[in-house]
Amino acid sequence: MNPQVEYKRLYDKAKNLTEEYKNSVYAISSSERCYVFPGERKLIKTFLEISIPENYFGIILSRKDSYIKNGLYVFQELILPNTRKELQLAVMNVNIPKGPIMMSDNERFFGEKTKIDIYIGDRIANMILIPITEYSVKDITIT
């Protein structure tokens, strides 16, 4: 029997989770329009309330294409079972801010190219569901 992740759209702008790979990896999309400037950290709203089933946990990861193309890093997050919470993605623009000396004439006219535009519906993170394996930890302090 496959575990079932339940989610509720809290606002009509909220985007559904999108299957990426064989019911095991789902893309999470932004539900707000915003900018992330070089070196800036920000919370991106998804307007989704997610519930993970018993004996599993969810992990939020960056999407490689967003990181490589734009420099958008999504901080990893664990979603524990039997908790119902609104999912907000903590992100950072890892591009290095440019000083006025380093800017080209085009960049002075059109603006820096390192600002990341996030649009409603942009896929910015992945969620993976992982089974919990029980184990114990033993202290083997050397005397």
TORPA-4810 file (N, C-alpha, C, O; in nm, 3 decimals):
<nodes>
NODE_1_0.084_-0.119_0.000_0.000_0.000_0.000_0.088_0.124_0.000_0.178_0.137_0.083_M
NODE_2_0.062_0.214_-0.091_0.139_0.337_-0.101_0.095_0.438_0.005_-0.025_0.455_0.029_N
NODE_3_0.191_0.505_0.068_0.154_0.610_0.164_0.092_0.726_0.088_0.120_0.747_-0.030_P
NODE_4_0.009_0.801_0.156_-0.058_0.912_0.090_-0.027_1.042_0.165_-0.060_1.057_0.283_Q
NODE_5_0.036_1.136_0.093_0.059_1.270_0.145_-0.066_1.351_0.115_-0.113_1.357_0.001_V
NODE_6_-0.118_1.414_0.219_-0.236_1.497_0.199_-0.194_1.643_0.203_-0.109_1.683_0.282_E
NODE_7_-0.257_1.721_0.116_-0.233_1.864_0.122_-0.361_1.939_0.090_-0.450_1.889_0.021_Y
NODE_8_-0.366_2.060_0.143_-0.484_2.144_0.122_-0.436_2.278_0.068_-0.341_2.336_0.121_K
NODE_9_-0.503_2.327_-0.036_-0.473_2.458_-0.091_-0.542_2.562_-0.002_-0.664_2.560_0.013_R
NODE_10_-0.463_2.652_0.056_-0.516_2.750_0.150_-0.566_2.877_0.081_-0.631_2.961_0.143_L
NODE_11_-0.535_2.890_-0.045_-0.568_3.011_-0.120_-0.582_2.972_-0.265_-0.515_2.878_-0.310_Y
NODE_12_-0.665_3.039_-0.341_-0.689_2.996_-0.478_-0.566_3.012_-0.569_-0.562_2.951_-0.676_D
NODE_13_-0.467_3.091_-0.528_-0.343_3.104_-0.607_-0.250_2.984_-0.587_-0.156_2.965_-0.665_K
NODE_14_-0.275_2.904_-0.486_-0.186_2.791_-0.454_-0.180_2.692_-0.571_-0.282_2.660_-0.632_A
NODE_15_-0.060_2.646_-0.600_-0.039_2.549_-0.709_-0.030_2.409_-0.650_0.028_2.389_-0.544_K
NODE_16_-0.088_2.312_-0.719_-0.083_2.173_-0.675_0.059_2.119_-0.680_0.142_2.168_-0.757_N
NODE_17_0.086_2.019_-0.598_0.214_1.947_-0.610_0.215_1.878_-0.746_0.111_1.830_-0.793_L
NODE_18_0.331_1.874_-0.810_0.343_1.816_-0.943_0.436_1.697_-0.939_0.550_1.708_-0.892_T
NODE_19_0.389_1.583_-0.987_0.472_1.462_-0.986_0.592_1.481_-1.079_0.577_1.521_-1.195_E
NODE_20_0.709_1.451_-1.026_0.832_1.461_-1.103_0.883_1.323_-1.145_0.932_1.304_-1.256_E
NODE_21_0.870_1.226_-1.052_0.926_1.093_-1.081_0.850_0.985_-1.005_0.859_0.979_-0.882_Y
NODE_22_0.778_0.901_-1.074_0.716_0.778_-1.023_0.656_0.788_-0.883_0.688_0.706_-0.797_K
NODE_23_0.573_0.884_-0.858_0.506_0.902_-0.728_0.602_0.908_-0.610_0.562_0.877_-0.498_N
NODE_24_0.727_0.947_-0.633_0.820_0.955_-0.519_0.883_1.092_-0.504_0.928_1.127_-0.395_S
NODE_25_0.886_1.170_-0.610_0.941_1.306_-0.605_0.835_1.400_-0.661_0.783_1.380_-0.770_V
NODE_26_0.805_1.505_-0.583_0.706_1.603_-0.626_0.768_1.742_-0.627_0.845_1.778_-0.538_Y
NODE_27_0.735_1.820_-0.729_0.781_1.957_-0.739_0.688_2.048_-0.660_0.566_2.029_-0.659_A
NODE_28_0.748_2.146_-0.593_0.672_2.245_-0.518_0.690_2.379_-0.589_0.803_2.421_-0.617_I
NODE_29_0.579_2.445_-0.616_0.582_2.571_-0.691_0.556_2.690_-0.601_0.492_2.679_-0.496_S
NODE_30_0.605_2.804_-0.644_0.580_2.929_-0.574_0.436_2.972_-0.598_0.381_2.951_-0.707_S
NODE_31_0.375_3.030_-0.497_0.240_3.084_-0.512_0.239_3.235_-0.495_0.134_3.296_-0.474_S
NODE_32_0.358_3.295_-0.503_0.368_3.440_-0.494_0.471_3.491_-0.592_0.566_3.420_-0.627_E
NODE_33_0.454_3.614_-0.636_0.548_3.681_-0.725_0.643_3.762_-0.638_0.598_3.844_-0.557_R
NODE_34_0.775_3.740_-0.653_0.870_3.813_-0.571_1.007_3.816_-0.638_1.029_3.754_-0.742_C
NODE_35_1.098_3.889_-0.578_1.238_3.897_-0.621_1.325_3.851_-0.506_1.291_3.869_-0.389_Y
NODE_36_1.439_3.791_-0.540_1.538_3.757_-0.439_1.670_3.819_-0.489_1.723_3.779_-0.592_V
NODE_37_1.720_3.915_-0.414_1.840_3.987_-0.454_1.965_3.910_-0.411_1.957_3.826_-0.321_F
NODE_38_2.081_3.938_-0.472_2.205_3.867_-0.437_2.233_3.869_-0.288_2.232_3.975_-0.225_P
NODE_39_2.258_3.752_-0.231_2.288_3.739_-0.089_2.166_3.743_0.001_2.180_3.724_0.122_G
NODE_40_2.048_3.767_-0.052_1.926_3.779_0.028_1.866_3.642_0.058_1.868_3.552_-0.026_E
NODE_41_1.813_3.628_0.180_1.736_3.510_0.220_1.590_3.552_0.231_1.559_3.664_0.272_R
NODE_42_1.500_3.461_0.195_1.358_3.495_0.193_1.274_3.370_0.212_1.318_3.260_0.178_K
NODE_43_1.154_3.387_0.267_1.055_3.279_0.274_0.958_3.295_0.157_0.900_3.402_0.138_L
NODE_44_0.943_3.188_0.079_0.852_3.189_-0.035_0.726_3.113_0.005_0.734_3.000_0.053_I
NODE_45_0.611_3.174_-0.014_0.484_3.111_0.024_0.438_3.015_-0.084_0.449_3.042_-0.204_K
NODE_46_0.385_2.901_-0.039_0.326_2.805_-0.132_0.174_2.798_-0.113_0.103_2.748_-0.200_T
NODE_47_0.124_2.847_-0.001_-0.017_2.840_0.036_-0.069_2.697_0.034_-0.185_2.671_0.002_F
NODE_48_0.020_2.602_0.070_-0.018_2.462_0.083_0.001_2.418_0.227_0.103_2.449_0.289_L
NODE_49_-0.096_2.347_0.280_-0.083_2.286_0.412_-0.061_2.137_0.387_-0.145_2.070_0.328_E
NODE_50_0.052_2.086_0.433_0.093_1.949_0.401_0.090_1.863_0.526_0.128_1.907_0.635_I
NODE_51_0.044_1.738_0.509_0.042_1.640_0.616_0.111_1.513_0.566_0.073_1.456_0.464_S
NODE_52_0.213_1.469_0.640_0.291_1.350_0.604_0.236_1.231_0.684_0.208_1.245_0.803_I
NODE_53_0.221_1.114_0.620_0.165_0.998_0.691_0.260_0.941_0.797_0.380_0.966_0.796_P
NODE_54_0.201_0.864_0.887_0.275_0.795_0.993_0.385_0.708_0.932_0.366_0.651_0.825_E
NODE_55_0.499_0.698_0.999_0.615_0.617_0.960_0.689_0.670_0.837_0.766_0.596_0.775_N
NODE_56_0.667_0.795_0.801_0.739_0.860_0.691_0.776_1.001_0.733_0.719_1.056_0.827_Y
NODE_57_0.871_1.058_0.663_0.895_1.200_0.675_0.924_1.255_0.537_0.968_1.182_0.448_F
NODE_58_0.898_1.384_0.520_0.924_1.449_0.393_1.049_1.533_0.403_1.079_1.588_0.510_G
NODE_59_1.122_1.544_0.296_1.238_1.631_0.293_1.226_1.723_0.172_1.194_1.679_0.061_I
NODE_60_1.252_1.850_0.195_1.248_1.951_0.090_1.390_1.975_0.043_1.481_1.995_0.123_I
NODE_61_1.410_1.972_-0.089_1.543_1.989_-0.149_1.538_2.092_-0.260_1.433_2.119_-0.318_L
NODE_62_1.656_2.150_-0.290_1.668_2.241_-0.404_1.649_2.166_-0.534_1.674_2.045_-0.542_S
NODE_63_1.605_2.236_-0.635_1.601_2.182_-0.772_1.731_2.222_-0.840_1.771_2.339_-0.836_R
NODE_64_1.797_2.126_-0.901_1.926_2.152_-0.962_1.917_2.260_-1.070_2.005_2.345_-1.079_K
NODE_65_1.812_2.257_-1.153_1.803_2.355_-1.261_1.788_2.498_-1.208_1.844_2.590_-1.267_D
NODE_66_1.714_2.518_-1.099_1.701_2.652_-1.040_1.833_2.699_-0.982_1.867_2.817_-0.991_S
NODE_67_1.907_2.607_-0.923_2.034_2.643_-0.861_2.139_2.675_-0.968_2.208_2.777_-0.959_Y
NODE_68_2.153_2.589_-1.068_2.256_2.607_-1.170_2.225_2.728_-1.258_2.313_2.809_-1.283_I
NODE_69_2.101_2.741_-1.306_2.067_2.850_-1.398_2.061_2.986_-1.329_2.108_3.086_-1.384_K
NODE_70_2.003_2.990_-1.209_1.974_3.119_-1.146_2.052_3.147_-1.018_2.066_3.263_-0.980_N
NODE_71_2.102_3.043_-0.951_2.167_3.064_-0.823_2.070_3.065_-0.706_2.100_3.119_-0.600_G
NODE_72_1.951_3.004_-0.725_1.852_2.998_-0.618_1.872_2.870_-0.538_1.858_2.760_-0.591_L
NODE_73_1.904_2.885_-0.410_1.925_2.771_-0.321_1.806_2.762_-0.227_1.767_2.861_-0.165_Y
NODE_74_1.748_2.642_-0.215_1.638_2.618_-0.121_1.697_2.541_-0.003_1.755_2.434_-0.021_V
NODE_75_1.680_2.595_0.116_1.732_2.529_0.235_1.653_2.400_0.260_1.531_2.398_0.249_F
NODE_76_1.726_2.295_0.294_1.660_2.167_0.321_1.575_2.177_0.445_1.608_2.249_0.540_Q
NODE_77_1.464_2.106_0.444_1.372_2.107_0.558_1.311_1.969_0.573_1.280_1.903_0.474_E
NODE_78_1.294_1.927_0.697_1.224_1.802_0.725_1.080_1.833_0.761_1.052_1.929_0.834_L
NODE_79_0.989_1.752_0.711_0.849_1.760_0.750_0.818_1.631_0.823_0.818_1.523_0.763_I
NODE_80_0.791_1.642_0.951_0.769_1.524_1.035_0.628_1.470_1.019_0.537_1.543_0.980_L
NODE_81_0.609_1.339_1.048_0.476_1.280_1.034_0.376_1.338_1.134_0.413_1.388_1.240_P
NODE_82_0.250_1.328_1.098_0.138_1.370_1.184_0.146_1.516_1.226_0.095_1.553_1.332_N
NODE_83_0.208_1.598_1.145_0.203_1.742_1.168_0.139_1.804_1.045_0.165_1.763_0.932_T
NODE_84_0.057_1.901_1.068_-0.010_1.969_0.958_0.036_2.114_0.965_0.006_2.185_1.062_R
NODE_85_0.109_2.158_0.861_0.161_2.294_0.865_0.164_2.353_0.726_0.173_2.282_0.625_K
NODE_86_0.157_2.486_0.722_0.170_2.555_0.594_0.316_2.551_0.552_0.405_2.582_0.631_E
NODE_87_0.339_2.513_0.430_0.475_2.500_0.379_0.523_2.633_0.323_0.462_2.689_0.232_L
NODE_88_0.632_2.683_0.380_0.701_2.800_0.327_0.844_2.759_0.299_0.907_2.692_0.381_Q
NODE_89_0.895_2.798_0.185_1.029_2.757_0.144_1.130_2.866_0.176_1.116_2.981_0.133_L
NODE_90_1.232_2.830_0.254_1.340_2.924_0.284_1.441_2.916_0.170_1.497_2.810_0.143_A
NODE_91_1.463_3.030_0.103_1.551_3.032_-0.013_1.658_3.139_0.005_1.647_3.228_0.089_V
NODE_92_1.763_3.127_-0.076_1.870_3.227_-0.077_1.922_3.241_-0.219_1.938_3.142_-0.291_M
NODE_93_1.949_3.363_-0.259_2.015_3.391_-0.386_2.165_3.388_-0.358_2.216_3.476_-0.289_N
NODE_94_2.234_3.289_-0.410_2.376_3.272_-0.380_2.467_3.348_-0.477_2.589_3.337_-0.469_V
NODE_95_2.408_3.427_-0.567_2.489_3.510_-0.654_2.559_3.618_-0.572_2.506_3.664_-0.471_N
NODE_96_2.677_3.657_-0.614_2.755_3.758_-0.543_2.713_3.895_-0.593_2.712_3.920_-0.714_I
NODE_97_2.678_3.987_-0.501_2.641_4.121_-0.545_2.758_4.188_-0.617_2.873_4.172_-0.576_P
NODE_98_2.728_4.262_-0.722_2.833_4.332_-0.796_2.840_4.477_-0.749_2.738_4.541_-0.725_K
NODE_99_2.961_4.526_-0.738_2.981_4.668_-0.707_2.971_4.749_-0.834_2.974_4.692_-0.943_G
NODE_100_2.960_4.882_-0.823_2.945_4.966_-0.942_3.065_4.956_-1.037_3.050_4.976_-1.158_P
NODE_101_3.182_4.926_-0.987_3.301_4.917_-1.072_3.294_4.793_-1.161_3.341_4.796_-1.274_I
NODE_102_3.235_4.685_-1.111_3.231_4.559_-1.184_3.116_4.554_-1.286_3.112_4.462_-1.367_M
NODE_103_3.025_4.649_-1.282_2.908_4.645_-1.370_2.944_4.691_-1.511_3.018_4.787_-1.529_M
NODE_104_2.889_4.621_-1.610_2.908_4.663_-1.748_2.810_4.777_-1.780_2.721_4.806_-1.701_S
NODE_105_2.828_4.841_-1.896_2.737_4.948_-1.937_2.594_4.896_-1.950_2.499_4.964_-1.911_D
NODE_106_2.577_4.774_-2.005_2.444_4.715_-2.017_2.380_4.694_-1.881_2.261_4.721_-1.863_N
NODE_107_2.458_4.645_-1.784_2.404_4.621_-1.651_2.366_4.752_-1.583_2.266_4.757_-1.511_E
NODE_108_2.445_4.859_-1.604_2.408_4.988_-1.547_2.276_5.037_-1.605_2.195_5.097_-1.535_R
NODE_109_2.254_5.010_-1.735_2.133_5.057_-1.801_2.012_4.968_-1.770_1.904_5.018_-1.738_F
NODE_110_2.032_4.835_-1.780_1.921_4.741_-1.764_1.908_4.687_-1.623_1.805_4.627_-1.591_F
NODE_111_2.006_4.704_-1.537_2.004_4.651_-1.402_2.088_4.526_-1.391_2.125_4.466_-1.492_G
NODE_112_2.119_4.486_-1.268_2.203_4.369_-1.246_2.134_4.243_-1.294_2.012_4.231_-1.287_E
NODE_113_2.213_4.150_-1.341_2.160_4.024_-1.392_2.150_3.917_-1.283_2.108_3.805_-1.310_K
NODE_114_2.188_3.950_-1.162_2.193_3.850_-1.057_2.068_3.847_-0.970_2.055_3.760_-0.884_T
NODE_115_1.975_3.941_-0.991_1.848_3.938_-0.918_1.766_3.822_-0.975_1.761_3.804_-1.097_K
NODE_116_1.701_3.743_-0.888_1.621_3.630_-0.933_1.473_3.668_-0.925_1.423_3.704_-0.818_I
NODE_117_1.404_3.659_-1.038_1.260_3.682_-1.043_1.189_3.549_-1.020_1.218_3.450_-1.087_D
NODE_118_1.097_3.547_-0.926_1.017_3.427_-0.901_0.873_3.461_-0.934_0.816_3.557_-0.881_I
NODE_119_0.814_3.380_-1.021_0.677_3.402_-1.066_0.585_3.296_-1.004_0.631_3.190_-0.963_Y
NODE_120_0.457_3.327_-0.999_0.359_3.230_-0.951_0.363_3.109_-1.045_0.353_3.123_-1.166_I
NODE_121_0.378_2.991_-0.986_0.383_2.868_-1.064_0.523_2.818_-1.094_0.538_2.706_-1.145_G
NODE_122_0.627_2.897_-1.064_0.765_2.850_-1.085_0.795_2.733_-0.992_0.770_2.741_-0.871_D
NODE_123_0.847_2.625_-1.047_0.888_2.511_-0.965_1.022_2.546_-0.902_1.121_2.567_-0.972_R
NODE_124_1.024_2.553_-0.768_1.149_2.596_-0.704_1.206_2.495_-0.606_1.319_2.512_-0.559_I
NODE_125_1.132_2.390_-0.573_1.185_2.290_-0.479_1.125_2.153_-0.512_1.027_2.143_-0.585_A
NODE_126_1.186_2.049_-0.456_1.135_1.913_-0.466_1.107_1.859_-0.327_1.175_1.895_-0.231_N
NODE_127_1.006_1.773_-0.316_0.977_1.704_-0.191_0.986_1.555_-0.217_0.932_1.503_-0.314_M
NODE_128_1.057_1.488_-0.126_1.072_1.342_-0.134_1.016_1.283_-0.005_1.039_1.337_0.103_I
NODE_129_0.943_1.174_-0.016_0.889_1.103_0.099_0.980_0.986_0.130_1.012_0.906_0.042_L
NODE_130_1.024_0.975_0.257_1.120_0.872_0.297_1.065_0.794_0.416_1.016_0.854_0.511_I
NODE_131_1.071_0.658_0.412_1.024_0.579_0.527_1.117_0.596_0.646_1.239_0.608_0.631_P
NODE_132_1.058_0.597_0.764_1.137_0.608_0.888_1.182_0.470_0.930_1.101_0.378_0.940_I
NODE_133_1.310_0.455_0.954_1.366_0.330_1.004_1.402_0.351_1.151_1.475_0.443_1.185_T
NODE_134_1.349_0.265_1.236_1.379_0.278_1.379_1.517_0.222_1.409_1.556_0.117_1.358_E
NODE_135_1.590_0.294_1.491_1.722_0.249_1.535_1.750_0.311_1.670_1.682_0.403_1.713_Y
NODE_136_1.852_0.260_1.737_1.890_0.315_1.867_2.034_0.365_1.860_2.111_0.325_1.773_S
NODE_137_2.067_0.452_1.953_2.201_0.508_1.960_2.263_0.461_2.091_2.201_0.469_2.197_V
NODE_138_2.386_0.414_2.082_2.455_0.361_2.200_2.581_0.442_2.224_2.660_0.465_2.133_K
NODE_139_2.598_0.486_2.349_2.716_0.562_2.387_2.830_0.464_2.415_2.819_0.380_2.504_D
NODE_140_2.937_0.473_2.341_3.052_0.384_2.363_3.174_0.469_2.401_3.281_0.459_2.341_I
NODE_141_3.154_0.551_2.502_3.260_0.639_2.549_3.383_0.557_2.588_3.374_0.461_2.664_T
NODE_142_3.495_0.597_2.536_3.621_0.528_2.564_3.675_0.579_2.698_3.685_0.699_2.720_I
NODE_143_3.710_0.485_2.786_3.763_0.525_2.917_3.911_0.499_2.927_3.972_0.527_3.030_T
</nodes>
